[in-house]
Each structure stands twice: as structure tokens, then as C-alpha cells.
Amino acid sequence: MALLEATNITKIFGGLVAVNDVTFTVEPGSIVSVIGPNGAGKTTFFNVLTGIYKPDKGRVVFAGQDITGWRSDQIAALGMRRTFQNIRLFGNMTVLENVLIGMHVHLHASIWSIIFRGRTMVREEAKARNKALELLSFVGIADKRDELAKNLPYGDQRRLEIARAMAGDPKIILLDEPTAGMNPHETAEATQLIRRLRDERGITVILIEHDMRLVMSISERISVLDYGSKIAEGDVQAIRTNPRVIEAYLGKGAAGQAA
Ligand SMILES: Nc1ncnc2c1ncn2[C@@H]1O[C@H](COP(=O)(O)OP(=O)(O)OP(=O)(O)O)[C@@H](O)[C@H]1O
């Protein structure tokens, strides 16, 4: 059974059809990418999947439940987490606190009592802190646990976002341009991390990404959007050799890079 099934999703802003009748299925344990030129509707589609927008038409089924119209916190609690194109960390909180925030839907104690060490919550707090530290180790920034998030280098902020997304034990993580602004070395490291999410933690991954080298190296399936519509879907080979995709979306240079 598919983990995520979005059927005939349409989202309209005023007169603009940002997502147009898109059907998209994700199998558990896979890494899939959504690509397309700027303004194609990728982020809007993510926003519909994660409950930030309600679709004007269509249905989203996740982990066997119809989640169409659910709030984003309810969807997160069911096991769908995401990162954002523009990093959204709590800059004036520490790295560790940012991960604890990501855990809050799973804790009985309120996040404030954890941060300010409410007496009755000591045991739960210790468990949460240990888990947060383990996640920071997984993404490779445990040594920075006490730094303010805003002081981390850019690549580490992206890692922290992933650790925070992992904090709720998600079944699936949606990554919106996780390597935007990274240098090639950071991008290679991020690629490894995304692969490890799936291979070592069993987390299904959906990726919006403009870096075609990354997309082609990591994706098992790729869906291509343009002007809100899905114009192609398939494995790397099918997308790489699809003339419409090459000409309209990858361009000759990118297609060469991907080959
Ligand atoms: N809240 C909004 N209100 C009105 N129009 C919007 C809104 N959000 C997105 N749009 C429009 O919808 C279209 C799709 O935008 P979206 O951000 O989903 O594209 P994208 O494929 O993610 O682009 P990019 O690769 O540049 O991030 C664009 O024309 C955009 O201007």
C-alpha cells in the first residue's frame, strides 16, 4: 500500500492555478523528487500535502487516513514532517532547544516546562534531551548543541532543520530545496544525509530540488511539474531521456550534467 496518495490535487490563488489536477503516489521507504522550473507549483503542492493549504480539489491519503483538510499540526502528529525552502529555525534558541521543539507533539510535558526544567517533568525531559542529542549526532552537529541556531553556518542550519523534522519520529519527511545555497562539498554531505535518513532510519523522503546532480543520483522516482501540471513521471532514466523534460525543464546543460 502506498504511504502517501495525493489524487487530482488542484490549488488556485485568485485566477492562478498553482497546482493543476496533480496525482502523486509515494511508496514506503522510497526517495522521490518533485522537480520543475521556478513557479511550477512544487512548494504549493508540498503546502497542500502538509496541511498549510487546503486543496480546492482532490484528496490526500497518508498512512491509510484521509487527511484532506487536516491542520498541519495534526498531519505532523500522524508522521509527516517537512523542512522549508527558507530556513525556519528559532534563531535565538539553542540547537538542542530547536530539536526539543520539534518533539513537542510527542511529549506530554509542554515545551516550556522542558526548556525551563519544570520539576515534575524531569524524567521526560531527560529522555527528550537524550533523544535530541542522538538526532544531533545523526546529522553531525552534536558538538554545537549549546550554540544559538542563528550562529550556525548555513549547511549546519539545514542539518538542524532535518534533526528537528526527525524529532517526531516521522514516517515521511518532505525536504524543500535542502541544498539551496550550499557549496558542492556541503551538497555532497547533504546528499549522504538524505540517503541515510532512508537507509538507516527507514524514513521515506520527498524532495523538491533544483540540483539535478543530486536529484538524479538519489531519486527512485521523479515527478515533473510545469505551470502547476504534472508533465512527466518515472525513474531517473525515463526522466533523463524524456525530450519534453530535457527541453523544457532541465535544459541542454543540465541534461548533460545529469548524464
Ligand atoms: N500564497 C500565494 N498566493 C498567491 N500566489 C501564490 C502563492 N503561493 C504561490 N503562488 C504562486 O503559485 C505559483 C507556484 O508557486 P510555487 O512557489 O508553488 O512554485 P515552485 O515550483 O515551488 O517555485 P520555486 O522553484 O521558485 O520555489 C507561482 O506562480 C506563485 O507565484
The ligand as an SDF file (V2000), in Angstrom:
LIG
                    3D

 31 33  0  0  0  0  0  0  0  0999 V2000
    0.1760   32.3330   -1.3210 N   0  0  0  0  0  0  0  0  0  0  0  0
    0.1620   32.5810   -2.6310 C   0  0  0  0  0  0  0  0  0  0  0  0
   -0.6720   33.4900   -3.1650 N   0  0  0  0  0  0  0  0  0  0  0  0
   -0.7010   33.7200   -4.4890 C   0  0  0  0  0  0  0  0  0  0  0  0
    0.0760   33.0970   -5.3830 N   0  0  0  0  0  0  0  0  0  0  0  0
    0.9340   32.1670   -4.9220 C   0  0  0  0  0  0  0  0  0  0  0  0
    1.0310   31.8630   -3.5240 C   0  0  0  0  0  0  0  0  0  0  0  0
    1.9800   30.9060   -3.3620 N   0  0  0  0  0  0  0  0  0  0  0  0
    2.4540   30.6340   -4.5890 C   0  0  0  0  0  0  0  0  0  0  0  0
    1.8300   31.3840   -5.5180 N   0  0  0  0  0  0  0  0  0  0  0  0
    2.0450   31.3310   -6.9770 C   0  0  0  0  0  0  0  0  0  0  0  0
    1.8150   29.9990   -7.3670 O   0  0  0  0  0  0  0  0  0  0  0  0
    2.7540   29.5910   -8.3580 C   0  0  0  0  0  0  0  0  0  0  0  0
    3.5200   28.3880   -7.8620 C   0  0  0  0  0  0  0  0  0  0  0  0
    4.4260   28.8230   -6.8390 O   0  0  0  0  0  0  0  0  0  0  0  0
    5.3260   27.7970   -6.0240 P   0  0  0  0  0  0  0  0  0  0  0  0
    6.0680   28.5830   -5.0180 O   0  0  0  0  0  0  0  0  0  0  0  0
    4.4940   26.6730   -5.5580 O   0  0  0  0  0  0  0  0  0  0  0  0
    6.3210   27.2820   -7.1630 O   0  0  0  0  0  0  0  0  0  0  0  0
    7.6780   26.4580   -7.0190 P   0  0  0  0  0  0  0  0  0  0  0  0
    7.6460   25.4370   -8.0900 O   0  0  0  0  0  0  0  0  0  0  0  0
    7.8350   25.9810   -5.6240 O   0  0  0  0  0  0  0  0  0  0  0  0
    8.7630   27.5650   -7.3590 O   0  0  0  0  0  0  0  0  0  0  0  0
   10.2980   27.7260   -6.8680 P   0  0  0  0  0  0  0  0  0  0  0  0
   11.0740   26.6380   -7.5400 O   0  0  0  0  0  0  0  0  0  0  0  0
   10.6500   29.0770   -7.3760 O   0  0  0  0  0  0  0  0  0  0  0  0
   10.3080   27.6180   -5.3850 O   0  0  0  0  0  0  0  0  0  0  0  0
    3.6430   30.8020   -8.6240 C   0  0  0  0  0  0  0  0  0  0  0  0
    3.1220   31.4720   -9.7530 O   0  0  0  0  0  0  0  0  0  0  0  0
    3.4880   31.6270   -7.3810 C   0  0  0  0  0  0  0  0  0  0  0  0
    3.6750   32.9960   -7.6420 O   0  0  0  0  0  0  0  0  0  0  0  0
  1  2  1  0
  2  3  1  0
  2  7  2  0
  3  4  2  0
  4  5  1  0
  5  6  2  0
  6  7  1  0
  6 10  1  0
  7  8  1  0
  8  9  2  0
  9 10  1  0
 10 11  1  0
 11 12  1  0
 11 30  1  0
 12 13  1  0
 13 14  1  0
 13 28  1  0
 14 15  1  0
 15 16  1  0
 16 17  2  0
 16 18  1  0
 16 19  1  0
 19 20  1  0
 20 21  2  0
 20 22  1  0
 20 23  1  0
 23 24  1  0
 24 25  2  0
 24 26  1  0
 24 27  1  0
 28 29  1  0
 28 30  1  0
 30 31  1  0
M  END
$$$$
